[in-house]
């Protein structure tokens, strides 16, 4: 069984680690906020968030290199948000993603996480490419992805959402 201190990677300011059952309140504050979830998925009730967190924790043993993880401030241990390395829905492609509590917006954490996440992916897997998906209207995340070195791969529709899919090729990665 994995320990609550299982750290996947660190940045200058952040630690990315497995969620634990003790993260329930912070997980709900993130996933239950409609503004934070606007471009990700519908906000969850406290009960839905609890079930989702349990599912996330249960899956850690299935694929140790992938998942949804807690992000905390390296110096204070305060919860910042979430980072994910998960399949693009309905495909075998893998994508990076993140969500931050609103008080952490505009601090450069998303770019920091994305760049470190690429390092993690390309050292822990044999993938040749990593994707990221944003709604067309989510210009803030698009700026993060471009700053981290992603390029626009394609535009497509999923239900009523217009989406951009970005790609980062391992051959372009400079550790």
C-alpha positions in Angstrom: 0.0 0.0 0.0 1.3 3.5 -0.9 2.0 5.9 2.0 0.4 9.3 2.4 3.7 11.0 1.8 4.1 9.4 -1.7 5.7 12.3 -3.6 5.6 12.0 -7.4 7.6 15.1 -8.2 8.5 18.6 -6.9 9.0 22.0 -8.4 10.8 25.0 -6.9 7.6 25.9 -4.9 5.3 22.9 -5.1 5.1 19.2 -4.2 2.9 16.9 -6.2 1.8 13.8 -4.2 -0.9 11.2 -4.0 -4.2 12.3 -2.5 -5.1 10.7 0.8 -8.4 10.4 2.6 -7.3 13.4 4.7 -7.5 15.6 1.6 -11.3 15.3 1.4 -12.1 18.9 2.4 -9.6 20.5 0.1 -10.6 18.1 -2.7 -14.2 19.2 -2.3 -13.2 22.9 -2.2 -11.5 22.5 -5.5 -14.0 20.1 -7.3 -17.1 21.7 -5.8 -16.3 25.2 -7.0 -18.2 25.9 -10.3 -15.8 28.7 -11.3 -12.7 26.5 -10.9 -14.4 23.6 -12.7 -15.9 25.8 -15.5 -13.7 24.3 -18.2 -13.1 20.9 -16.7 -16.3 19.2 -15.6 -19.4 20.0 -13.7 -18.8 21.0 -10.0 -19.4 18.1 -7.6 -21.4 18.0 -4.4 -19.6 17.0 -1.2 -20.8 13.4 -1.6 -19.8 13.2 -5.2 -16.4 14.7 -4.5 -15.9 12.1 -1.7 -16.7 9.2 -4.0 -14.5 10.7 -6.7 -11.6 11.0 -4.3 -12.0 7.4 -3.1 -11.9 6.2 -6.8 -8.8 8.3 -7.5 -7.0 6.8 -4.4 -8.1 3.3 -5.3 -6.6 3.6 -8.8 -3.1 4.5 -7.6 -2.1 0.8 -7.5 -3.4 0.1 -11.1 -1.1 2.5 -12.9 1.6 4.0 -10.7 2.8 6.5 -13.4 -0.7 8.0 -14.0 -3.4 9.6 -11.9 -4.8 12.7 -10.3 -2.6 14.1 -7.5 -2.6 16.7 -4.8 -0.4 19.8 -5.2 0.8 21.5 -2.0 3.0 24.4 -1.2 6.5 23.0 -0.6 7.2 25.3 2.3 3.9 25.5 4.1 2.2 22.2 3.1 -0.9 24.2 2.2 -3.1 22.7 -0.5 -2.8 24.5 -3.8 -4.7 22.4 -6.2 -4.6 19.3 -8.3 -2.4 17.9 -11.1 -3.4 15.1 -13.4 -1.7 12.7 -15.9 -4.7 10.8 -17.3 -6.0 9.3 -20.6 -7.7 11.6 -23.0 -11.3 10.4 -22.8 -12.1 7.7 -25.3 -8.5 7.3 -26.5 -5.2 5.8 -25.5 -3.5 9.2 -25.6 -2.3 10.6 -22.3 -2.9 14.2 -21.2 -1.7 16.6 -18.5 -4.1 18.7 -16.6 -4.4 20.9 -13.5 -6.8 22.8 -11.4 -5.9 25.4 -8.8 -7.8 27.0 -5.9 -8.7 30.5 -6.9 -6.3 32.1 -4.4 -3.5 30.4 -6.4 -4.5 31.8 -9.8 -2.0 34.1 -11.5 1.1 33.0 -9.5 2.7 30.9 -12.3 1.9 27.6 -10.6 0.1 26.2 -13.7 3.1 26.7 -15.9 5.5 25.5 -13.2 3.4 22.3 -12.8 3.1 21.7 -16.5 6.8 22.0 -17.2 7.6 19.7 -14.2 4.8 17.4 -15.2 6.4 17.0 -18.7 9.7 16.1 -17.0 7.9 13.5 -14.8 6.1 12.0 -17.8 9.1 11.7 -20.1 11.3 10.2 -17.3 8.7 7.8 -16.0 7.1 6.6 -19.2 8.1 5.7 -22.8 5.5 8.0 -24.3 6.6 9.9 -27.4 4.0 12.6 -26.9 1.8 14.1 -24.3 -1.5 16.0 -24.9 -3.5 18.7 -23.1 -7.0 19.7 -23.9 -8.7 23.0 -23.3 -12.0 24.5 -24.2 -11.6 27.1 -26.9 -12.8 29.8 -24.5 -10.1 28.9 -21.9 -7.4 31.3 -23.0 -5.6 31.3 -19.7 -4.8 27.6 -20.0 -3.9 27.9 -23.6 -1.3 30.6 -22.7 0.1 28.2 -20.0 0.4 25.4 -22.5 2.1 27.5 -25.2 4.5 28.9 -22.6 5.4 25.3 -21.5 6.2 24.4 -25.2 3.0 22.7 -26.3 1.7 23.3 -29.9 -1.8 23.2 -31.2 -2.6 19.8 -32.6 -6.2 19.9 -33.5 -9.6 21.5 -32.9 -12.6 19.2 -32.3 -16.1 19.1 -30.7 -17.1 17.0 -27.7 -20.8 17.3 -27.2 -21.5 21.0 -27.2 -17.9 22.0 -26.3 -15.4 23.3 -28.8 -12.0 22.0 -27.8 -8.3 22.5 -28.7 -6.0 19.6 -28.3 -2.3 20.5 -27.7 0.7 18.2 -28.0 4.2 18.1 -26.7 6.6 15.7 -28.4 9.3 14.0 -26.4 11.9 14.8 -29.0 11.4 18.5 -28.3 11.8 18.0 -24.5 14.9 19.7 -23.0 15.4 18.5 -19.4 
